[in-house]
């Protein structure tokens, strides 16, 4: 009989701001409160970067073409994004996290994992810590956050979606297996729509169905990811919360509800990904030498195109130029595009780059 290796019991919180960009705009512009708001461009080729909960009730979602969003919700108000403001608010929120634990793993501007097993205030209850943090965020920013609390990262992230907006949910150790068993596989973080369809084709619809599969079978059909699916079906995730981790690459991607068919649509659709990648580079004070464009066509064919430079991509404008060149290399489009992504790899700290470049003068 196989024995599961003993892993120290952790207390993990996943904090996720509610409709972050849109909520900031509603906070700063009182006339928008209670109204359906989309952050993004309203023009013909615009894309929704974020949607308020009022807009989501009409089916408006991030990464949706603006024309589609306007058709679903004729009263939709479009607001131009203000990324500097969002970054400033994100720094406020991170400062609150840091008063509770140094083990903070940011995922984006609006979400992070916290390991509060050992915490600075010495509070025994992770549920109470999450409640305190959410109250502090509201007091300082007038924005709401949702939290998931559990004994591993996978379950904590699942839990944070369970009481959105402005709520929190706990999955205790004795509840993990049953909680996962009742979910549809498409609800699992890490399983996208295409993979969910492949699982369904194999007769796997729920977490329980997934748990009934042999690991060898899952690896046969899904490669390395099959091992991950085998573990999460058993509510297992031994990944630690890693603060300030050294990353080899950073990337962002978006799946579109309607296929993109023109260079204008591709350029507009890729922009939020460029913004997110560059925001990470600024926050982490790192630069990369390799730019990779990821493209998934309407028939799920996946391709990538990349360029590597002798020196790092030093500005967001340069990243945009390189990405535009890679996009133009796709023309003429053989078919519609359902997913776009951009990544930077061969990352180096800015200080090392500056020192090496300075040495060229001697």
N, C-alpha and C positions, 0 to 999 in steps of 0.2 A: 504493500500500500504506500502510495506516494505521500510524503509529509511536506506540507507547505513550510518553507523556511521562515523562521521567526524574524519578524521585522518590528522594530520599536513602534508602538502605537503613536501615531501623530494626530495633531489637531490642526486641520487645514481649513482656511477660509478663502473662498473665492469672492472677491468684491467686484461688482460690475455696476457702473453708473447707468442710470436709466435714460435711454435715448439722449446720450450725452450732448452731442453738438446741438441738437434741436432744443434740448432743455436749457442750455446756456443762452440760446437766442431768445427763448420765451422769458427767461429770467431778466435779461437785459432790455427787452422790449415788451413792456407790460401789455401793449395792445395785441400781442400775439398769444397771450395766455388763453387756453381753452380753444384755440383755433388749430386746424390742421396745418402743420408747418413742415416744409421740406428744406433741408440745407443742401444747396447745389444750384446748378444753372437751369433757368427756366426755358432757355432757347431750344430750338428744334433738336439739337444733338446733345442736350444736357443730360446729366445723370444725377440721380438722387444720392447724396453722400450719407444722409441720415434723415429719419422721419420721426416726428413726434408721435406720441401714442394716439392722439386724436386722428392723425393721418393714417396710422396703421389700421385703424378700425375700418378704413375704406380699402384696405389691401395694399396700401403704399408701403414699399420696402426700400432699404438701401440697395444701391447698384441697379435700381430700376430706371429705365429711360424716362426722362422728365415728361415726355409726351404721354406715355402710358400712365404715369402717376396723375397727370392733370386730367386725363380721361376718367380715371377711377374716382377722382375727387376734384370736381370742378372748382370747389372753394379753396383749394390748396394754395398756401402762400409760400413762395420760394424766397429763400434768404441766402445771400452769398456767404460762403464759409469764412470764418475768421480764425485761422489755425493758431495764430499767436495767442489769442485769447484762450482757446482750448488748452494750449500747452501751459499757460500760466495757471489755469484752474487745476490742471492735472498735477502741477508741482505742489499746489496747496494740499491736494488730497494725499499725495505721497508723503508729505510732511506729517500728516495725521497718522498714516500707517506707521511711520518710523518711531512714533511715540509708544508703540505697542510691541514692535518686534523689528530686529534688523534683517530678518529673513523675509524679504519682499522680492517677488519675481514679477516684474511688470510684463504684461502681454501686449499692451497698447496704451494709448493715452487714458482709456477709461476702464481698464480692468487689470487686476493683479491677483496673484496668489500670495497668501500670508501663512507662514507656519508659526502658530502661537502655542505650540506645545510647551515651550519655555518662553514666557513673555515678560516684558519690562515692568508692567504694573503688578505682576504676580497674581493675575486673576485666573482662577482654576477653570472657569467655564468659557469655552470658545464661543458659545452662543451669546454670552454676556459681552464678550469683547466685540463681536460683530455688531451687536446692538449699540454699544457705546460708539464704535467708529461711525456707524451710519448716522447717529445723532450728532456727532461732532461735524461730519461732513455737511449735514443740513444747517447746523448753526453757523458754520463759517462760509458756506457757499450758496445756501438756499437751493441746493440741488439734492435729489434723492438718489440713493444707491440700493441695490439688492445684494444679498449675500447668500452663499451656500456654505454650509459647514459640514465637514465630514472627516473621515480618517485617511483619505487620500485625495489627490488632485482631481482625478477623473470624476469621482462622486461629488466633490465640492463644486466643480463646474456645472455638473448636471443639476445640482440642488439650487444653484443661484438663479436658474431659469424658472424654478418651480413656483415662486411667489412674486414674480415681477408684475408691475413695478412696485418699488418701495416696500419690499418685504424680505423675509429670510426664511430658510428652510434647512432643517438638519436631517442628515442621513447617518444614523448611529451604526456602530459596527454590527450589531445583530440584525440590522435592517437592510444592509447592503445587497445581499444576494437576492432577496425578494424584490427589492426596488428595481434592480437591473432586469430581473426576469420578466417583469411586466411591461417593459418599454418596447416599442417598435425599434428595429435596428436603425432606422433613419433618424431616431432621436439621439443616438449616441454621438458624442463629440468625437470627431475623427472618422466618421462614416458619412460620406457625402451622398448625394442623390444617385450618382452612377453606381457606387459600390452597394448602396442599399438595393438597387434594382438587381444587381448581380447576386446578392445574397437571397433576395426573394426568388430569383430563378432557380436557386438551389434548394428552395423550400424552407428558407430561414427567414422568418418574419419578426420574431421577438427575441429578447435577450435570452429567454429560456431555450428557444430553438438553437440559438448560437452556442449556448452552454452545453448542449447535447452533442456538439460536434467534436471530433478528435482534432487535436492540434495539427497533426500531419495533414488531415484533409483541408483545413483552413490554409495552411502554408502552401499546399499544392495549388490552390485556386488563387491565393492572394499574396503569395511570397512572404517576405518578412512581416508585412502588415498582418498576416494571418496569426502570428504569434501574439501580436497586440490584441487582436479581436478575441483570441482564446482567453487572454488574461482579463480583459475588461468584462467579458461575459460572466466571469467569476468574481466581479467587483474588486479585482486586484490591480493595483497601480503603485509600484514601489518607488516611483520617481520622487526625489526630494525637491523641496522648494529651493531654488538656487538663485541667490541674489547676485546681481552684477556679474552674471555668467559671461565668460569669454565665448563669443559666438563666432563661428566660422563664416556665417552668412546671415543675411536678413532679407526677408521677402514679404510680399503682400500680393494677394490675388483676389479677383472678384468673379463670381459666376452671375451671368446676366439672365434675366427672365425672358428676354427676347434676343435672338441672335443678332450680332452686329455685322453689318455688311459693307460699310464704307470706311475709308481712312479717317474721316471726321469722327465717326462713332468710336472707332478704335482709340483714337487719340483722347477723346473725351472720357471714354470708359477707363483708360489706364491712369488718368491723372490722380484719382484718390489713392491708388497703389503707390505712385511716385511720392505723394505727400507723406504717406505713412512710413515708407522706407527711409526717406530723408529725415523725417522727424526722429526716427530711432538713431540714425547716424549722428544727429546733433546732440541728442540726449546722452548717447553712449560715448560721444567724442571719438568716433571711429570713421574711417573711410575705406572704400573698397576699390579693387582694380578690375573686377570682372562684373559686367552687367549682363544678366540673362533674362530674356523675354520668354515667358511660357504662354503657349496658346493651345486651347482645346477647341476643336471645331464642333459643329453641330452634330456630327456623327461620332463624337467622342474621341476622334483621332487627336493625339497629343503630340505636339512638337515643341522644341525650344531653339532659340537662337541666342548666341552670346558673343560678346567682344571683350577681350582682355587688353589692358593698357600697361605700359611700363610704370606709370605713376598713377596714384589713386584718382578717382573721380572726385574733384574738389568742391564742386558746387551743385546745387539742385538744378540749375540751368543746364549744366553739362550733362547731368543724368537724364534730363528731359531730351536733350539733343540726341544722345546716344540711343535712347529708347525710341525716339521718332525714326531714326535711321533703321533700327531693327524692325519697327512696324512696317516701314515702306518696303523692306525686303520681302514682306509677305505678299505684296501685290503682283499680279491681280489675285484677289482672294478666290481660292477654288470653291469655297463654301462659307456659310455663315460661321461666326465665332461666338461660342457660348461662354468661354472663360478666358480672361487675360490675367497675367501676373508678371511682376518684375522683381528681380532679386539682385543684391550686391553680395559678392563673395570676395575671398582673399582680403578679408578685413584687417586693418591695422589701426592702432591708436593714433590719433591726430598728432600727439607729441612726437612719436617715432617718425612719422612722415615729415613733420616740420624739421626735425633734427637732421634727417637724411638729406632733405632738399637743401638745407642751409650748408651742409658740408660740401655741396657741389662747388661752392664759391671759393674753396680753399685748396 
